Amino acid sequence: MSHLRKGGRGSVNGALGVLVTRPLDAERGYDAIHRELMVGIRRKAESEGYALNVFDVAKEGLRPQRLRQILDARGISAVVVLPSDDHSSIRGFDFSGLAAIGIGSEDESLGLNRICPNYLKMMDQLMRETLAQGYRRVGVAPPLKRGLLRNRMINSSLDYHLYEMPEASRAPDYNSELDDASAFQAWIRIHQLDLILGDRKTSATLEALGRQAPEEIGFAAFDTVGMPESVSGLSIPYQLIAEEAVRLLVSQSNDNVRGLPEIPETVVVDGRYRSSETTASQFQESMLLTAV
């Protein structure tokens, strides 16, 4: 309210910095995620009176000390760090005097307050619905890096629900290249898979092999961003998450909360499991007809 009495929002923060810690073309999937996030960030930043400065830190070769000099020179007092599984390009960056928040739960090593999708809730929904549809032999391709918090949550939910249903099981994760068609086909055949969980490249590989979903095998994506509506999987509201990140930055600035917190806080935003054409209840019927 004190800012409103001053007659405008422009005095809240002059500029907002967005830090990309890995070149987009080097990380499968993050380009689509970042595009969605930037829509929400731009929309909310504009409504709050921020100018926006985007720094592709790794691609531009900016060292942490040089990045901080640029931020100070441009009067940037608030930054949001976009999700990545590798924040090494800003390791050791000085966040003192800055309002800062990280998006995503991939890499928790920076010690920032964060806003994340609720992977546990979405995966619980995915597992409940696919098991109810009759799927029993589940495989993951490519394997999830278990060191990342996001993947630990996904794996925890997956394994919990399979443990609760003794007749269902998880096959060993696929560890070869998805481009190796014969190895991929052999993995599906040997483990008698009826459901694969994976990413956009997994979906493209199944399509290239002519494996019809869900008639021959079901498929669900860990993130459906940038994928057709016909693909089942986790639907994450990235634009809403981005807008909430900017809102939290404004709140930090107004409360003069700067630098790394002593105990980082995490805000979780619910998404949902989107059940679509690549998993379907008629799976059981089609398998019975095939058997006959």
C-alpha positions in Angstrom: 0.0 0.0 0.0 2.9 2.4 0.6 4.0 1.9 -3.0 0.5 2.6 -4.2 0.4 5.9 -2.2 3.5 6.9 -4.1 1.5 6.9 -7.3 2.7 4.0 -9.3 4.4 0.6 -9.4 7.6 1.7 -11.2 9.4 2.5 -7.9 9.0 -1.1 -6.6 11.8 -2.5 -8.6 13.4 -1.1 -11.8 14.4 -4.3 -13.4 14.1 -8.0 -13.1 16.9 -10.4 -14.1 16.2 -13.9 -15.5 19.1 -16.3 -15.3 19.4 -19.3 -17.7 22.2 -21.5 -16.5 22.6 -23.8 -19.5 22.3 -23.0 -23.2 18.8 -24.0 -24.3 20.0 -26.0 -27.3 22.1 -28.2 -25.1 19.4 -29.5 -22.9 16.6 -31.6 -24.3 13.2 -30.4 -23.2 14.2 -27.2 -21.3 13.7 -25.0 -24.3 9.9 -25.7 -24.4 9.8 -25.3 -20.6 11.6 -22.0 -20.7 9.4 -20.6 -23.4 6.3 -21.3 -21.3 7.9 -19.8 -18.2 9.0 -16.6 -20.1 5.4 -16.0 -21.2 4.3 -15.9 -17.6 7.3 -14.0 -16.4 6.9 -11.3 -19.0 3.2 -10.9 -18.4 3.6 -10.6 -14.6 6.7 -8.5 -14.8 4.9 -6.0 -17.1 1.9 -5.8 -14.7 4.3 -5.1 -11.8 6.3 -2.4 -13.6 9.5 -4.4 -14.1 11.8 -4.1 -17.1 13.1 -7.6 -18.0 16.7 -8.6 -18.6 17.4 -12.2 -19.7 20.9 -13.6 -19.3 21.8 -17.0 -20.9 24.8 -17.3 -18.5 26.4 -20.4 -19.8 26.0 -19.6 -23.5 27.3 -16.0 -23.0 30.2 -17.3 -20.9 29.4 -15.0 -18.0 31.4 -15.7 -14.9 29.6 -15.2 -11.6 31.6 -12.1 -10.7 31.0 -10.5 -14.1 27.3 -11.3 -14.0 26.9 -9.6 -10.7 28.7 -6.5 -12.0 26.3 -6.3 -14.9 23.3 -6.7 -12.7 24.5 -3.9 -10.4 25.3 -1.7 -13.3 21.8 -2.1 -14.8 20.1 -1.6 -11.4 18.7 -5.1 -11.3 17.7 -5.9 -7.7 15.7 -9.1 -8.2 16.5 -12.3 -10.1 14.7 -15.5 -11.0 16.7 -18.6 -11.9 15.1 -20.8 -14.5 15.1 -24.6 -14.0 18.1 -26.7 -15.0 19.7 -29.9 -13.9 23.1 -28.1 -13.8 23.6 -24.6 -12.2 27.4 -24.9 -12.2 27.7 -21.7 -14.4 26.5 -19.6 -11.4 28.0 -21.6 -8.6 29.4 -19.2 -6.1 27.3 -16.3 -7.4 26.9 -13.5 -4.8 23.1 -13.2 -4.1 23.6 -10.7 -1.3 21.4 -7.6 -1.7 19.2 -9.3 -4.3 15.7 -10.6 -4.0 16.0 -14.0 -5.6 13.9 -17.1 -6.3 14.6 -20.4 -8.2 12.0 -22.2 -10.3 11.9 -25.9 -10.3 13.2 -28.7 -8.1 15.8 -30.2 -10.4 18.9 -28.8 -8.7 18.5 -27.6 -5.0 22.2 -26.8 -4.5 21.9 -23.0 -4.9 20.1 -22.6 -1.5 17.4 -20.3 -3.0 13.7 -20.0 -2.0 12.0 -22.0 -4.8 8.7 -22.5 -6.5 8.1 -26.0 -7.9 5.5 -28.2 -9.6 3.9 -30.7 -7.3 5.4 -33.8 -8.9 4.3 -36.2 -6.1 0.6 -35.3 -6.5 0.7 -35.5 -10.3 2.6 -38.9 -10.2 0.2 -40.3 -7.6 -2.6 -39.5 -10.0 -0.8 -40.9 -13.0 -0.1 -44.2 -11.2 -3.6 -44.6 -9.8 -5.2 -44.0 -13.2 -2.9 -46.2 -15.3 -3.0 -49.1 -12.8 -6.8 -48.8 -12.7 -6.7 -49.0 -16.5 -5.0 -52.4 -16.3 -1.3 -51.5 -16.9 1.0 -53.8 -14.9 4.5 -53.9 -16.5 6.0 -50.4 -16.4 9.3 -49.3 -17.9 11.1 -45.9 -17.8 13.1 -44.6 -20.8 15.4 -42.9 -20.6 16.3 -43.4 -16.9 15.8 -40.5 -14.5 18.9 -39.1 -12.9 18.3 -40.1 -9.3 20.4 -37.3 -7.8 17.8 -34.7 -8.8 15.1 -33.9 -6.3 12.4 -33.8 -9.0 13.3 -37.3 -10.1 13.5 -38.7 -6.6 9.9 -37.6 -6.1 8.8 -39.1 -9.4 10.6 -42.4 -8.6 9.3 -42.5 -5.1 5.7 -42.3 -6.2 6.2 -44.8 -9.1 7.8 -47.4 -6.8 5.3 -46.8 -4.0 2.2 -47.5 -6.1 3.8 -50.6 -7.7 4.8 -51.9 -4.3 1.2 -51.5 -3.2 0.0 -53.7 -6.1 1.9 -57.0 -5.9 0.9 -58.1 -9.4 2.4 -55.0 -11.0 6.1 -54.4 -11.4 8.8 -52.1 -12.7 11.2 -53.3 -15.3 14.9 -52.2 -15.2 15.2 -48.7 -16.7 16.3 -48.6 -20.3 20.0 -47.6 -20.4 20.9 -47.7 -24.1 20.5 -44.9 -26.6 16.9 -44.4 -27.8 18.2 -44.2 -31.3 19.2 -47.9 -31.0 15.9 -49.3 -32.4 16.8 -53.0 -31.9 17.9 -52.5 -28.3 14.7 -50.5 -27.5 12.5 -53.1 -29.1 14.3 -55.9 -27.2 13.9 -54.1 -23.9 10.1 -53.8 -24.5 9.9 -57.5 -25.5 12.1 -59.1 -22.9 10.3 -57.3 -20.0 6.8 -57.6 -21.6 6.1 -54.0 -21.1 2.6 -52.6 -21.4 3.3 -49.0 -20.3 6.4 -46.8 -20.8 7.0 -43.5 -19.0 9.4 -41.2 -20.7 10.0 -37.9 -22.5 9.3 -36.4 -26.0 12.2 -38.4 -27.5 10.7 -41.6 -26.1 7.4 -40.8 -27.7 9.0 -40.0 -31.0 11.0 -43.3 -30.9 7.9 -45.3 -30.3 6.1 -43.6 -33.2 9.1 -44.2 -35.5 9.1 -47.9 -34.6 5.4 -48.1 -35.4 4.3 -49.1 -31.9 0.8 -47.9 -31.6 -0.3 -46.3 -28.4 -2.4 -47.5 -26.6 -3.3 -50.4 -28.8 0.2 -52.1 -28.5 1.7 -50.3 -25.6 0.8 -47.3 -23.4 2.9 -44.2 -23.1 2.8 -41.3 -20.5 5.2 -38.4 -20.4 6.9 -36.9 -17.3 6.2 -33.5 -18.8 3.7 -32.9 -21.7 4.9 -29.3 -22.4 5.2 -28.8 -26.1 3.6 -32.2 -26.9 0.3 -32.8 -28.6 -2.9 -33.0 -26.6 -3.2 -36.6 -27.5 -0.2 -37.5 -25.3 -0.9 -38.6 -21.7 1.3 -37.4 -19.0 2.0 -34.7 -16.4 0.5 -31.3 -17.3 2.5 -28.6 -15.5 1.2 -25.0 -15.4 4.5 -23.3 -16.1 2.9 -19.9 -16.9 1.2 -19.9 -13.5 4.4 -21.0 -11.8 6.3 -18.1 -13.5 3.7 -15.5 -12.5 3.8 -16.8 -8.9 7.6 -16.5 -9.0 7.5 -12.9 -9.9 4.8 -12.2 -7.3 7.0 -13.7 -4.7 9.9 -11.6 -5.8 7.8 -8.5 -5.5 6.8 -9.6 -2.0 10.5 -10.2 -1.1 11.4 -6.7 -2.4 8.6 -5.0 -0.5 9.7 -6.8 2.7 13.3 -6.1 2.1 14.2 -9.8 2.1 17.5 -10.1 0.3 20.2 -12.7 -0.3 20.2 -16.4 0.4 17.7 -17.5 3.2 19.0 -19.2 6.3 16.4 -21.9 5.7 15.1 -22.0 2.1 11.4 -22.2 1.6 9.6 -24.1 -1.2 6.2 -23.1 -2.7 4.5 -26.0 -4.5 2.0 -25.5 -7.3 -0.3 -28.3 -8.3 -0.4 -29.6 -11.8 -2.4 -32.6 -13.0 -2.1 -35.9 -14.8 -3.6 -35.6 -18.3 -5.1 -38.9 -19.3 -5.4 -38.8 -23.1 -5.1 -41.0 -26.2 -1.8 -42.7 -25.5 -3.2 -44.4 -22.4 -6.8 -45.6 -22.4 -9.2 -47.8 -20.5 -9.8 -49.8 -23.7 -6.2 -51.1 -23.3 -7.5 -54.2 -21.6 -10.0 -54.9 -24.4 -7.4 -54.4 -27.1 -5.0 -56.8 -25.4 -7.7 -59.4 -25.1 -8.6 -59.1 -28.7 -4.9 -59.4 -29.7 -4.6 -62.5 -27.6 -7.7 -64.1 -29.2 
